[in-house]
Amino acid sequence: MRSFTLHSSLKKNLFNPPFHVIIPTSRLSRCIFSLPFGKEKNMASFLYFLLALIIVVGVFLAVIYNRLIASRNAFKNAFSQIDVQLTRRYDLIPNLVESVKAYLKHEHETLTEVTRARNIAAGELKTAASAPGDATLMQHLTQANNALNSSLGRLMLVVEAYPDLKANQNISQFFEELASTENRIAFSRQAYNDEVMSYNTLSQIFPNNIVAGMFGFRAAALLEAESEKRETPKVQF
């Protein structure tokens, strides 16, 4: 009988704990039904935040990309001005050679060298114009023009030895036009190099360098000054 009483007491304690938790039915229902909706609201907020972040990053990348494109087009346009002036120079040289040919029949080798150097330089210009800023092409163009300047320098030395040539008005005009073209080439080259420096700086600073690497914006090469030009003698008429 004592054992049954103990068991009953234990059973009573188990099913009737000394404390009670009372939750109103209405509040419990609100908690239960509001839980899924709270998760959905948080997920929607996260998606909106993620979408906004993607838009901001996209706009940021687009701005940098457009600036790189504009800068690259600027130095390409500057090179086109070099193309114009060098082409003008190459067009003057055959006329000059034809004008002095009658006076320098025994200087055939000098005239042939000038013509050959001019043709090589014109070919290098055409190749460089297809990819302005390419380091190899810019170097080849500079070397070709150095060789042309060297051959023109030797031709000018020959002209210096012939008073009749110095007195010829047509030949004098050709040399003046060549000198004027050389000055224009120098100004165009400086403008091109300035644009290249701006482009290279823009593409190398952070975070532009990341975008430049992603979209293949490579560094552009400067066009070096023609070293032989400074050694070319001036013909005074």
C-alpha positions in Angstrom: 0.0 0.0 0.0 2.9 2.3 0.8 4.5 1.4 -2.5 1.3 2.3 -4.4 1.1 5.6 -2.7 4.7 6.5 -3.6 4.0 5.6 -7.2 0.9 7.6 -7.3 2.7 10.6 -5.8 5.4 10.3 -8.4 2.9 10.0 -11.1 1.1 13.1 -9.8 4.3 15.1 -9.7 5.2 14.1 -13.2 1.9 15.1 -14.8 1.4 18.1 -12.5 4.6 20.0 -12.3 5.1 22.6 -9.6 5.0 25.4 -12.1 2.7 26.4 -14.9 3.3 28.2 -18.2 0.2 29.9 -19.5 0.3 31.4 -23.0 -2.8 33.1 -24.3 -4.2 31.3 -27.3 -4.4 34.5 -29.5 -0.8 35.4 -28.8 0.4 31.9 -29.5 -1.4 31.8 -32.8 0.1 35.1 -33.8 3.6 33.9 -33.0 3.1 30.7 -34.9 1.7 32.3 -38.0 4.1 35.3 -38.0 7.3 33.1 -38.0 7.2 32.0 -41.7 6.3 35.5 -42.8 9.3 37.0 -40.9 11.7 34.7 -42.7 10.2 35.6 -46.1 10.6 39.3 -45.3 14.2 38.9 -44.3 14.9 36.9 -47.5 13.3 39.6 -49.6 15.3 42.3 -47.9 18.5 40.3 -48.6 17.6 39.8 -52.2 16.9 43.6 -52.6 20.2 44.4 -51.0 22.0 41.9 -53.3 20.3 43.3 -56.4 21.2 46.9 -55.4 24.8 45.9 -54.8 25.0 44.2 -58.2 23.6 47.4 -59.8 26.0 49.7 -58.0 29.0 47.4 -58.9 27.8 47.2 -62.5 27.5 51.0 -62.8 30.9 51.4 -61.3 32.5 49.0 -63.7 30.7 50.6 -66.7 32.0 54.1 -65.7 35.6 52.8 -65.5 35.2 50.9 -68.8 33.8 53.9 -70.6 36.6 56.1 -69.3 39.2 53.6 -70.5 37.5 53.4 -73.9 37.5 57.2 -74.2 41.1 57.5 -73.2 42.2 54.7 -75.7 40.3 56.4 -78.5 42.0 59.7 -77.6 45.5 58.4 -78.2 44.4 56.5 -81.3 43.0 59.7 -82.7 46.2 61.5 -81.8 48.2 58.9 -83.7 46.0 59.5 -86.7 47.4 63.1 -86.8 50.9 61.6 -86.9 49.7 59.4 -89.7 48.6 62.5 -91.7 51.8 64.4 -91.2 54.1 61.4 -91.9 52.1 60.6 -95.1 52.5 64.2 -96.2 56.2 63.9 -95.6 56.5 60.6 -97.6 54.5 62.2 -100.4 57.0 65.1 -100.6 60.1 62.9 -100.9 59.5 61.3 -104.3 58.9 64.8 -105.8 62.1 66.0 -104.2 64.1 63.1 -105.6 62.7 63.7 -109.1 63.6 67.4 -108.8 67.3 66.7 -107.9 67.7 63.7 -110.1 68.7 65.7 -113.2 71.5 67.5 -111.2 72.7 64.4 -109.3 73.0 61.7 -112.0 76.2 60.5 -110.5 74.6 60.3 -107.1 72.3 57.5 -108.1 73.1 55.5 -105.0 72.1 58.3 -102.6 68.8 58.9 -104.4 68.1 55.1 -104.4 68.8 54.9 -100.7 66.4 57.8 -100.0 63.6 56.2 -102.1 64.1 52.8 -100.4 64.1 54.3 -96.9 61.0 56.3 -97.7 59.1 53.1 -99.0 60.1 51.1 -95.9 59.0 53.9 -93.6 55.7 54.2 -95.4 55.1 50.5 -95.0 55.9 50.7 -91.3 53.4 53.6 -90.9 50.7 51.6 -92.6 51.3 48.7 -90.2 51.5 50.8 -87.1 48.2 52.6 -88.0 46.5 49.2 -87.7 47.4 49.0 -84.0 48.5 52.3 -82.5 50.3 51.9 -79.3 51.7 48.5 -80.0 55.3 48.6 -78.6 56.9 46.5 -81.5 55.1 48.5 -84.2 56.0 51.9 -82.6 59.6 50.8 -82.4 59.8 49.7 -86.0 58.2 52.9 -87.1 60.7 55.0 -85.2 63.6 53.0 -86.6 62.3 53.3 -90.1 62.0 57.1 -89.8 65.5 57.3 -88.3 66.9 55.5 -91.3 64.9 57.9 -93.6 66.3 60.9 -91.8 69.8 59.6 -92.1 69.4 59.2 -95.9 67.8 62.6 -96.2 70.7 64.1 -94.2 73.2 62.6 -96.7 71.1 64.0 -99.6 71.2 67.4 -98.0 75.0 67.3 -97.7 75.2 66.5 -101.4 72.8 69.4 -102.2 75.1 71.7 -100.2 77.9 71.0 -102.6 75.9 72.1 -105.7 75.2 75.9 -105.9 72.8 75.4 -108.8 70.6 73.1 -106.6 70.6 75.6 -103.8 69.5 78.3 -106.1 66.7 76.2 -107.6 63.3 77.6 -106.4 61.4 74.3 -106.6 64.0 72.4 -104.6 64.1 75.2 -102.1 60.3 74.9 -101.7 60.5 71.2 -101.2 63.0 71.5 -98.4 60.9 74.2 -96.7 57.8 72.1 -96.9 59.8 69.2 -95.4 61.0 71.3 -92.6 57.5 72.6 -91.9 56.2 69.0 -91.9 58.9 67.9 -89.5 57.7 70.5 -87.0 54.1 69.3 -87.4 55.3 65.7 -86.9 57.0 66.8 -83.6 53.9 68.5 -82.3 51.7 65.5 -83.3 54.1 63.1 -81.7 54.1 65.1 -78.4 50.2 65.2 -78.4 50.1 61.4 -79.0 52.6 60.7 -76.2 50.6 62.9 -73.8 47.5 61.0 -74.6 49.3 57.7 -74.2 50.6 58.7 -70.8 47.1 59.7 -69.6 45.7 56.4 -70.9 48.5 54.3 -69.2 48.0 56.1 -65.9 44.3 55.7 -66.0 44.5 52.0 -66.7 47.2 51.3 -64.1 45.6 53.0 -61.0 43.4 51.1 -58.6 40.7 49.9 -59.2 40.9 50.8 -62.9 43.6 48.2 -63.3 41.2 45.4 -62.4 38.8 46.5 -65.0 41.6 47.0 -67.5 42.8 43.4 -66.9 39.3 42.0 -67.2 38.7 43.6 -70.6 42.1 43.4 -72.1 43.2 47.1 -71.9 47.0 46.8 -72.5 49.5 49.5 -71.9 50.3 51.6 -75.0 53.8 52.5 -76.1 55.2 55.9 -76.6 56.5 57.0 -80.0 60.1 58.0 -79.5 61.6 61.0 -81.1 63.6 60.5 -84.3 67.1 60.7 -83.0 68.6 61.2 -86.5 66.5 64.3 -87.0 68.7 66.3 -84.6 71.8 65.4 -86.7 70.3 66.4 -90.0 72.0 69.4 -91.4 69.9 72.4 -92.4 70.2 73.6 -95.9 70.2 77.4 -96.1 69.0 78.8 -99.4 
